[in-house]
């Protein structure tokens, strides 16, 4: 599990419910998982797709993203970001 601190940029976001910088920061936190695991290679993967995105309320100015790996397959790795 990785816990990432997220802070929304101070510039005007135009009333977005989910600022792109917050989403990007949460997805970048997946890079911290598995790099030091036994048998892990030295190459970090780049997250590029979301199967599902649920927004329950407007994002606060700062918060945390909890990232956990849910599956590893021939297609790649899957993560949950809460």
C-alpha positions in Angstrom: 0.0 0.0 0.0 1.1 3.5 -0.7 -0.3 6.7 0.8 0.1 9.8 -1.3 -0.5 13.4 -0.2 -2.4 15.4 -2.8 -2.7 19.2 -2.9 -4.8 21.0 -5.5 -3.0 23.9 -7.3 -4.0 27.3 -6.1 -5.0 28.7 -9.5 -8.6 28.9 -10.4 -9.8 25.5 -11.5 -13.0 26.7 -13.2 -15.2 24.8 -10.7 -13.9 21.3 -11.6 -15.1 18.6 -9.2 -11.8 16.7 -9.8 -8.8 18.7 -10.7 -6.5 17.0 -13.3 -3.5 17.5 -11.1 -5.1 15.6 -8.2 -6.0 12.7 -10.5 -2.5 12.7 -12.0 -0.9 12.7 -8.6 -3.0 9.8 -7.4 -2.1 7.8 -10.6 1.6 8.6 -10.2 1.4 7.1 -6.7 1.1 3.7 -8.3 4.7 3.9 -9.3 5.7 3.5 -5.7 4.2 0.0 -5.5 6.3 -3.1 -6.2 9.6 -1.4 -7.1 11.3 -2.9 -4.1 9.4 -6.2 -4.1 11.4 -9.4 -4.5 11.8 -10.3 -8.2 10.6 -6.8 -9.3 12.4 -5.4 -12.3 13.9 -1.9 -12.2 11.5 -0.5 -14.8 8.5 1.5 -13.6 5.2 1.2 -15.5 3.2 4.3 -16.5 -0.5 4.2 -15.5 -2.6 4.9 -18.6 -6.1 3.8 -18.2 -9.0 3.8 -15.7 -11.6 1.1 -15.7 -13.9 3.1 -13.4 -13.9 6.6 -11.9 -16.4 7.4 -9.2 -16.8 11.0 -7.9 -18.9 11.2 -4.7 -18.4 14.9 -3.9 -16.3 17.9 -4.8 -12.6 17.4 -4.0 -11.1 19.3 -1.0 -8.0 21.5 -1.5 -5.8 18.7 -0.1 -6.1 15.1 0.9 -4.7 11.6 0.6 -4.9 8.8 -2.0 -4.5 5.2 -0.8 -3.1 3.0 -3.5 -3.2 -0.8 -3.4 -2.4 -3.4 -6.0 -5.3 -5.6 -6.8 -4.1 -7.9 -9.6 -1.1 -8.9 -11.7 -1.6 -10.5 -15.1 0.0 -10.9 -18.5 -1.9 -7.6 -19.4 -0.2 -5.7 -16.6 -0.9 -4.7 -13.0 -4.2 -3.3 -11.6 -4.6 -0.9 -8.7 -7.3 0.6 -6.5 -6.9 4.2 -5.6 -9.1 5.5 -2.8 
